[in-house]
Amino acid sequence: MAFALRCARLIDVEAGELQTDRTVLVEGERISAVRPGSAPVPEGVEVIDLGRATLCPGLIDLHTHLIGIAACGDPVQEIKQSAAQQAFESIGHARDTLLSGFTTVRDVGAFRAFVDVALRDAIESGLVLGPRMAVAGAYVTVSSGSGMITGLAHDVELPREFRFGSVRGVDDVRERVREILHGGADLIKLIGTGAVMATGTVPGAPELTEAQMRAAVEEAAHYGAHVAVHAHGAEGIKRAVRAGARSIEHGCYLDDEGIALMLEHGTYLSCDIWWSDWLAENADAAGFDAEAQLKNDQATETQREAFAKAVRAGVKIGFGTDAGGFPHGMQARQLATMCAYGMTPLQALRAATLTSAECMGWEDRVGSITPGKYADLIAVPGTSDDVAAFTDVRFVMKGGQVVKNELT
């Protein structure tokens, strides 16, 4: 089908400006033209009048976990469900994510290997409503590290699907990377340091060596895949950057040396600086233990200050939220936090669109309202100066199909 979307305002993230009175033409899955609102509409094209709303590229979240029970602090819940149960539950997570305006996500790992691959494929085939997904398949992690289900008795051995990415030496890393990519993953997720939410691990402590990370980057490159690295601690961050990671996830203890290295290497920062607010209010009800809550309290302001320094320095900032740690569909709340810590509204929206698309290597298909790209478009009331409006997305189009319209 062909559509003409008329809007009072349009956010041009490439130019970094708010345009007024525009019409976006859509043919099939793609954007065909962007014209003044007064331009005539070709015959046979269905007009969708968005009124006073602001049209924006579909948002992108670089750090989601659509598989597993959302907003649950008890890791043992992972083994109380079958793979089939997790897959069915993820359908709702995918739907909520798309309808909240996130038309693309990078899903960066699940404890049970390859359920994310199945979800991605179900969405691509049209069986399930959800965002475009690039998936990590399984965590690459040390055997007792933050990519494992921790806190279990020492004599409990989990099934292989929960240990699929567990590694020891460099050769082991190469083998796991190949197996994960052969299993259908689009990218590799390394667990480079301890985690805030993993029982018994220390967020600042390195868990993978630089040589192991470099091996993963080299092996992934043979398949055209990028590597995202979970790294809270300063040393783990620097190891990952020097090893060639595409992005640093979390970055709580990012220091000046790490920032300089990220600038030198062109590394992206995906920093989940909002969800600790949700955690502070909901931790007990969600079952997060005292250790996790203490580590979260210790890391929150440090992470936000590191984020602000990275913004000032000019590090490439993407948009990653750790959705799944909190309920899916709430990700846009992070935009306001990014603005509170140094970004303008347009910078924050650019992070959540074009810059995140570039981080994924998908800038040729998503991330801006540009002819030739997928017609992944959203509309919100108000203007781009009010990022709170993006928590109330009224219109969603994905690939030229309207999946939500509460404006007409």
C-alpha positions in Angstrom: 0.0 0.0 0.0 0.9 3.6 -0.3 0.4 6.3 2.3 0.9 10.0 2.8 1.4 11.0 6.4 0.7 14.7 7.0 2.1 16.2 10.2 2.5 19.6 11.8 6.0 18.8 12.9 8.7 16.4 11.8 12.0 15.7 13.6 14.9 15.5 11.2 17.5 13.8 13.3 20.1 13.9 10.5 19.9 17.7 10.3 19.2 18.1 14.0 16.2 20.3 13.5 12.4 20.4 13.9 10.6 20.9 10.6 7.0 22.1 10.2 4.2 21.2 7.9 5.5 18.1 6.2 4.1 15.1 4.2 5.9 11.8 4.2 5.1 9.4 1.4 5.4 5.7 2.0 5.3 3.0 -0.7 5.3 -0.5 0.5 7.8 -0.9 3.3 9.8 2.1 2.5 9.8 5.9 2.7 9.6 7.3 -0.8 9.7 11.1 -0.3 9.5 13.9 2.3 7.6 16.9 0.9 6.1 20.2 2.2 2.6 19.7 3.6 1.1 21.8 0.7 2.5 19.5 -2.0 -0.1 17.5 -3.9 -0.6 13.8 -2.9 -0.3 11.3 -5.8 -3.5 9.8 -6.9 -4.4 6.5 -5.2 -2.4 7.2 -2.0 -4.2 7.0 1.3 -3.8 10.1 3.4 -3.2 9.8 7.2 -3.6 13.2 8.8 -1.6 13.2 12.1 -2.9 16.7 13.0 -0.8 18.7 15.4 1.4 15.7 16.3 5.1 15.4 15.9 6.4 12.7 13.6 9.7 11.0 14.5 11.7 8.0 13.3 10.8 4.9 15.2 12.9 4.7 18.4 15.7 2.2 18.9 16.8 0.5 22.1 20.3 -1.0 22.0 19.9 -2.9 25.3 16.8 -5.0 25.8 16.1 -8.5 27.2 12.8 -9.6 25.7 13.2 -13.2 26.8 12.5 -14.2 30.4 10.3 -12.8 33.2 10.4 -9.0 33.1 11.0 -7.0 36.3 11.9 -10.1 38.4 14.9 -10.0 40.8 15.0 -13.8 41.4 17.2 -15.5 38.9 15.9 -18.9 39.9 12.7 -18.0 38.1 14.7 -18.6 34.9 14.7 -22.3 35.5 11.1 -22.5 36.7 9.9 -22.0 33.1 10.4 -24.1 30.0 11.9 -22.6 26.8 8.4 -22.7 25.3 6.9 -20.8 28.2 9.6 -18.1 27.9 9.0 -17.9 24.1 5.3 -17.4 24.6 5.8 -14.8 27.3 8.2 -12.9 25.1 5.4 -12.3 22.6 3.8 -9.8 25.0 7.1 -8.2 25.7 7.7 -7.7 21.9 4.2 -6.3 21.4 4.5 -3.8 24.3 7.9 -2.7 23.0 6.7 -2.0 19.5 3.5 -0.2 20.6 5.5 2.1 22.9 7.3 3.4 19.8 10.4 1.2 19.7 10.4 -0.2 16.2 14.0 -1.6 16.5 15.9 -3.3 19.3 19.2 -4.9 19.9 18.4 -7.8 22.3 21.6 -8.4 24.1 21.3 -11.8 25.6 19.2 -14.3 27.5 20.2 -16.9 30.1 18.6 -19.7 28.0 20.4 -19.7 24.6 18.7 -18.9 21.3 15.1 -18.2 22.5 15.7 -14.7 21.2 16.6 -16.1 17.8 13.2 -17.8 17.7 11.4 -14.6 18.7 13.2 -12.6 16.0 12.4 -15.1 13.4 8.7 -15.2 14.4 8.5 -11.4 14.1 10.2 -11.4 10.8 7.8 -14.0 9.4 4.8 -12.1 10.6 3.6 -14.6 13.2 4.3 -12.2 16.1 3.9 -8.4 16.4 7.1 -6.8 17.5 10.1 -4.6 16.7 13.0 -5.4 14.3 15.5 -7.4 16.4 19.2 -8.0 16.3 19.9 -10.7 18.8 22.9 -12.0 20.8 21.8 -15.7 21.2 23.7 -16.3 24.5 26.0 -14.5 26.8 29.8 -15.2 26.5 30.9 -15.3 30.1 33.3 -16.8 32.5 31.9 -20.0 34.2 31.0 -18.3 37.5 30.4 -14.8 36.0 27.6 -12.4 35.5 26.3 -14.1 32.4 25.4 -17.2 34.4 22.6 -17.8 36.9 24.4 -17.1 40.1 23.6 -17.8 43.7 22.9 -21.5 43.2 24.4 -24.3 45.4 27.8 -25.5 44.2 26.6 -29.0 43.4 23.7 -27.8 41.1 24.6 -28.1 37.4 22.4 -26.3 34.9 21.4 -27.7 31.5 23.7 -26.8 28.6 21.4 -24.2 27.2 22.0 -22.1 30.4 25.8 -22.6 30.1 26.1 -22.3 26.3 28.3 -19.3 26.3 30.5 -20.2 29.3 34.2 -19.9 28.4 37.7 -20.4 29.9 40.6 -19.7 27.5 41.0 -17.7 24.3 40.4 -20.7 22.1 37.2 -21.5 24.0 36.0 -17.9 23.3 36.6 -18.4 19.6 34.7 -21.6 19.5 31.7 -20.2 21.5 31.5 -17.1 19.3 31.4 -19.3 16.2 28.7 -21.6 17.7 26.6 -18.6 18.8 26.7 -17.0 15.3 26.1 -20.4 13.7 23.0 -20.7 15.9 21.5 -17.6 14.3 22.7 -14.7 16.5 23.4 -11.3 14.8 25.9 -10.0 17.4 28.0 -11.2 20.3 27.5 -10.1 23.9 30.4 -10.4 26.2 30.1 -10.1 30.0 33.3 -8.2 30.7 32.9 -7.4 34.4 30.8 -8.3 37.3 27.2 -7.0 37.5 25.0 -5.0 39.8 22.2 -7.6 39.7 24.1 -10.8 39.7 24.5 -12.3 43.2 28.1 -12.7 44.4 29.7 -10.7 41.5 31.5 -7.4 41.9 30.5 -4.8 39.3 34.0 -3.2 39.1 35.9 -6.5 38.8 37.0 -7.7 35.3 35.8 -11.1 34.3 37.2 -11.5 30.8 40.8 -10.8 29.8 41.6 -8.4 27.0 43.0 -11.3 25.0 39.6 -13.1 25.3 37.7 -10.0 24.3 40.0 -9.4 21.3 39.5 -13.1 20.2 35.8 -12.6 20.3 36.0 -9.4 18.3 38.3 -11.0 15.7 36.1 -14.1 15.3 32.9 -12.1 15.1 34.4 -9.9 12.4 34.7 -12.9 10.1 30.9 -13.1 10.1 30.4 -9.3 9.8 29.1 -9.2 13.4 29.8 -6.6 16.2 30.6 -7.2 19.8 28.8 -5.5 22.7 30.5 -5.7 26.1 28.7 -5.5 29.5 31.3 -3.5 31.5 30.7 -1.6 34.7 34.3 -1.3 36.0 36.9 1.1 34.6 39.5 -1.7 33.8 36.9 -3.9 32.1 35.7 -1.0 30.0 39.3 -0.2 28.8 40.0 -3.8 28.0 36.9 -3.9 25.9 37.6 -0.7 24.0 41.2 -1.7 23.3 40.0 -5.1 22.1 37.7 -3.5 19.5 34.2 -3.7 21.1 31.5 -1.9 19.2 29.8 -0.7 22.3 30.1 -0.5 26.1 27.0 -1.4 28.0 26.3 0.2 31.3 29.7 1.9 31.9 29.0 2.8 35.6 32.7 3.4 36.5 33.9 4.9 33.2 36.8 7.1 33.9 38.7 9.8 32.0 41.1 7.4 30.5 38.3 5.2 29.4 36.5 8.2 27.8 39.7 9.1 25.9 40.0 5.5 24.6 36.4 5.5 23.5 36.9 8.7 21.6 40.1 7.3 20.0 38.4 4.0 18.9 35.0 5.4 18.1 33.3 3.1 20.6 29.6 3.7 21.4 28.3 4.0 24.9 24.9 2.4 25.7 24.2 3.6 29.2 21.0 2.6 31.1 20.8 5.6 33.4 17.0 5.6 34.1 16.1 2.2 35.3 17.7 2.5 38.7 14.9 5.0 39.5 12.4 2.3 38.8 14.4 -0.2 40.8 14.6 2.2 43.8 10.8 2.3 43.9 10.0 -1.3 43.0 13.0 -3.5 44.2 11.3 -5.2 47.1 8.1 -6.0 45.2 10.1 -7.3 42.3 12.2 -9.6 44.5 15.7 -7.9 44.2 17.8 -8.9 47.2 19.6 -6.5 49.5 22.9 -7.1 47.7 21.5 -6.0 44.4 19.8 -3.0 45.9 23.0 -1.9 47.7 25.1 -2.2 44.5 22.4 -0.3 42.6 22.5 2.5 45.2 26.3 2.7 45.0 26.4 2.8 41.2 23.5 5.1 40.2 25.0 8.5 40.6 28.5 7.3 39.6 27.0 6.0 36.3 25.1 9.2 35.7 28.1 11.4 36.3 30.2 9.2 33.9 27.5 9.6 31.3 27.5 13.4 31.7 31.3 13.4 31.2 31.0 11.2 28.2 28.4 13.5 26.6 30.6 16.6 27.3 33.6 14.8 25.8 31.8 13.9 22.6 31.6 10.1 23.0 29.1 8.5 20.6 26.0 8.0 22.8 23.4 5.4 21.9 20.2 4.6 23.7 20.1 1.4 25.8 17.8 0.9 28.8 18.1 -2.7 30.0 14.4 -3.2 29.5 13.4 -6.5 31.0 15.0 -5.4 34.3 11.8 -3.2 34.4 8.5 -3.8 32.5 8.8 -3.5 28.7 7.3 -0.5 27.1 8.7 2.0 29.6 12.0 2.7 27.8 11.2 6.2 26.6 11.3 7.5 30.2 15.1 7.4 29.9 15.0 10.3 27.4 14.3 12.8 30.2 17.1 11.4 32.4 19.5 11.8 29.4 18.5 15.4 29.2 18.9 15.9 32.9 22.5 14.7 32.5 23.7 16.9 29.7 21.8 16.2 26.4 19.4 18.5 24.6 16.1 16.9 23.7 17.2 16.6 20.0 20.5 15.1 21.1 18.7 12.5 23.2 16.3 11.7 20.3 19.2 11.4 17.9 20.8 9.0 20.3 17.6 6.9 20.3 17.4 6.9 16.5 20.3 7.6 14.1 23.2 7.1 16.5 21.8 3.7 17.7 21.2 2.7 14.1 24.8 3.5 13.3 25.9 1.4 16.3 24.0 -1.5 15.0 25.3 -1.0 11.5 21.7 -0.5 10.3 21.9 3.2 9.4 21.1 2.3 5.8 17.6 1.0 6.8 16.4 2.7 10.0 17.1 5.7 12.3 15.8 8.7 10.3 13.0 9.8 8.1 14.9 9.4 4.8 13.7 8.2 1.4 14.8 4.6 0.9 14.7 3.6 4.6 12.0 1.5 6.2 8.9 3.4 7.0 9.3 2.9 10.7 7.6 6.0 12.1 6.0 7.2 15.3 4.0 10.3 16.3 3.6 12.0 19.7 1.6 15.0 20.9 3.5 18.1 21.5 7.0 19.1 20.2 10.5 17.6 20.4 11.3 20.0 23.3 9.0 17.9 25.5 10.7 14.4 25.6 8.0 13.4 28.1 5.7 13.2 25.1 7.6 10.1 24.0 6.1 8.2 26.9 2.8 8.6 25.2 3.3 7.5 21.6 0.0 7.7 19.8 0.9 6.4 16.3 3.2 3.6 15.2 4.0 2.5 11.7 6.5 -0.3 11.1 7.6 -1.2 7.6 4.7 0.8 6.1 2.1 -1.0 8.2 0.1 1.0 10.8 0.1 -1.0 14.0 -1.2 1.8 16.3 -3.2 4.9 15.6 -4.8 6.8 18.4 -4.6 10.2 16.7 -7.6 9.8 14.3 
